[in-house]
Amino acid sequence: MTSAPKSATAPVLPKGIKAGDLKYPKKAPWSSGNFELWYTGGMGWVIPTLQISSGSRSAYGKRTYAVVVSTGQVCRVGMGPHVHAKHVVYVTTKSADRLAPFLALREQGQADAGQVRDRISTRRAQGQMHRAAGHTSWRW
């Protein structure tokens, strides 16, 4: 899956990922850990982890939580023009050991994104209960 507009120069893949990992393997035994890898202008390479529900009245397009490959921090990425390249990294049994750090990064990013989403949901629910109780100020 390579989409998004092609830039003048292709971004250099992160250390540990080979160009052959982006090609669909025909005969190699599979591992179950294929993952996406996106290149953004501001954050560099990110691994998408958890889609953000946009709601029916949202002014924003589809967005997803992702983990930044260089720092390991959670970020939000839209599906807009700032995403310069999208790739699927195919993990085979032969490449699984070499790609293990990226799989661990994706797993940790999924856990962190879940915590962020839970924290936001809890805060929204508390605000609704606060307003339902008749409070008008945010200072509790």
Helices and strands as residue ranges (DSSP letters): G 19-22, E 35-40, E 44-52, E 63-68, E 74-78, E 83-89, H 96-132
